[in-house]
Amino acid sequence: MKLTLKIWRQANASAEGAVHTYELDGVSQDMSFLEMLDLLNEQLLTTGEEPVAFDSDCREGICGTCSLMINGQAHGPEVTTTCQLHMRSFSDGDTITIEPWRADSFPVVKDLIVDRSAFDRIIQSGGFISANTGSAPEANSVPAPRDKAQRAFNVATCIGCGACVAACPNGSASLFLGAKITHLGELPQGQPERYGRVTSMVAQHDHEGFGGCTNIGECAAACPKEIPLDVISQLNKDLRTAMFKGF
């Protein structure tokens, strides 16, 4: 395939950025999107140009590092991570626009790389869970209802990629925050700190400059792990309870 790539280039957070256009030939439909970018960078290096900076790590859809806006969609046209998106989703002659996440809380580091450490600080603000030290407890010593355990496991699949923030018109991280709150709040081990946790994490979310949720639903539609929108409802319920209890 031959493609026209319109890619955001920006030297650093304070520099002016611009969209640069590149022509790329010899793209196989079996390539992943990141392999296509690798091919572009090889071409740029042979012509003496600086390669496009982009994040990647596992390339297996697990870590969430490879996060890009592709033709205005978080992670592109399929419900998956950028690294698991393949070029068979595009056609010969297509023009593809590639940009970094667009959110004030995710400042651009360089080109397509953004700083998502705000997510780390939100998680850090949640503190810890109470657990006895020593040898591993017997598996059935802390009973958990199957439906609650299953829901906790389902929402724990959130990989913190930031697609929810990038897709949200308000730049809200409520889906990410709701997933983290819910996966601990559903289990017995997460109960002692449950309401203090939600208060601290919501405060940190707001401090980082993320927007408020207005239930548009773009976050859930863009999530590669299909985290359901109802985790935001759970977040709001826990926050109201925390406020009632005086946390």
N, C-alpha and C positions, 0 to 999 in steps of 0.2 A: 504494500500500500504506500501511496504517497500522501503526506499530510502537511497541512499548514498549521503551525503552532504559534499561538499568540500567548506569550509568557510574561508574567510580571517580573521585572528585574529591579532590585533595590539594593544598594550597597550596604546600608545599615538602617537602623531605626530612625535616624535623624535625616537621612538623605532623601532626596526626591526620587520617587519611583516612576517607572514607565513600562508600558507594554512593548515588548520587542517581538518581531515576527521572524520565524524560522521556517524554512522548507526542509522536510525530512522525507527521504525516500528509503525503500527497502524495509519497511516495517511489516513484520509478520503478524498475522491474526492470532497466532499462538503466544505472542509476547504478552507479558503483563504490562500495565501502564508504566510501572517504574522501569522495567526493562527498555521500554520505548524511550524514556528520559535518559537512561544510560546510553542508548544508541545516539541520541542527540548530543550528549556531552562528549562522546568519542569524536563525533563530527566537529564539534566546536574546538576541541583540543588540537585536532589535526590542522585547523585553520588558524591556530594561535589565539582563539578567543577564550574568555573565561567561561568555564562550565556553569550550568545552572545549579545553584545550591538548593537541595531539597532534603527533607528528613526521611530516613527509612531505618529499620532495624531488623525485625524478625522476618518481614515479608511473608508472613503466614496468617495475617488477619488477627493477630493476638495482641500486639502491643499498642496499636493505635497511633504510632509515630508518623506514619506516612499519610498525612491529612492534607488534602488539596481541594480547592474549588475547581471543578471541571465543568466548563460550559454553564457556570452559574449554579451548579448543584454540588453539595457537599459529597465528596467521594465519587461523583460522577453519576451516570445514568442507571447504575445497578445498585441494589441494596446490599452493599458490601464495602469493605475497606478499599482504599486506593490500590494497595498492593495486590489485592485479589481481583481487581478489575482487569479484564483482558481486552486486547485490541479488537477482538471479534465483535465487541459492542459498538465499533465505529466502522465507517465505510471508506473506501478509497476516495481520495479527494476532499475529505472532510477538513473543516477548519475547527481546531480545538483551542479554546481559551482556558489557560491554566493560571490560577491565582492562589495566593495564600489565604488562610482563614481571615475573614474581615470582622474584627471585633477589637474594641479599645483595650480589652483585658488581655488580648493576645498580640502584643506588639511584634512587628516584623523584626527578625534578627538579620536576615539576608535573603533576598529573592523570595523563595517559597517557604522559608523556615520561619516559624513564629515561636515566641516564648510562651509556653503553656504552664509555667510554674505556678500560676494562680491556682490551678487545680490541685497541685501538691500542697499548697498552703491551706486550701479548704479542707483537704483530708487530714492534714496535720492538726488543724483546729478541732477536729472531732475527738482528739485524745485517744483513749484506750478503752478496752473492755475489761471487766473484772474476771480474772481466771486464776484458779489455784495453781501455784508453781509445783514443780516436782515431775514425777513420771506422768505419761499420758493417761487420762482418765478412761475408764471403761466406756465403750462407745454408747451404751444405752443408759448411762447413769444420769444424763440430762435429757429427759424426753422432750421431743418437739413434735407438734402436730404435723402430719405429712404435708398438708396444703401450705402451711406456713413455711416449712423447710423448703418445699419446692419453689415457692415464690421467692424466697431469699436467694436460692441458687440461681434462679432465672435472672433476677436483676443484678446479681453479682457479676454477670457476664459483661457489664459495662467496662470498656477498655479505656475510658477517659480520653478519647480521640479529639473531642471538641466539636464534632459535627453538629451537635445540638445547638451550640452557641453560634456557629457559623450560619446555620440555617434560620435561626430565630431573628425576626425583624427587630426585636428588642435587645438582642445580644444577651439573652438570659441563659444561665447554666442550671436552670431549675430541674431539667431532666437528669442531668449528671448528679446534682445534689440529691434529688429524690431517690435515685437508685442507691446511692451510698447510705442514705438514711434508712431506706426500706430494708436493705439486705442485712443490716445489723438489728433494726427494730423488730423484725419478724422472729428473731431467734432468742431463746432464753438468755444466752450469754450476753446479749446486747441490752438487756433491760435495766440494770442498775444505773447506767449513765445515759439512758435513752433521751431524756428530755433536756438534760444539760448539753448533750451532744448536738441536738438539732438547733438549739439556741446559738451555740458557738459557731456552728457551720454556716447557718444563715447569715449571721453577723459578718463572718469572713467573706462570704459570697458577695454581700453588699459592699463591703470595704474594698474588694478587688475591682469594683466598678461594673459588675455584670448587671444587666437590666432585669426588670420584673417580668413575671410570666403573665400573659393575657390569654392563655389557652388557645392559641392559634393552631398548635399541633404540628408545625413544621419540624420541630425537634424530633418527635417520634417518627415522622416520615423519613427523616434523613439518617436516623440511627442505624448503623450497620449491624448492631446486635439486637435490634428490634425491641428495645426497652419500652414498655408500655407507658402511655401517658398517665395512667392512674397512680404512678409513683409520686407525681406532683401533688395529687390529692392527699396521699399518705403524708407527704412532707408538710402540707398545710394543716392537716389534722394534728400531727405531732407538735407542730409549732404552736397551734392554738392551745393545746393541752399544756404545753410547757409554760406558756404565758399565764394560764389559769392557775397553775401550780406555783407560780412565782419564780420560775427559773430565769 
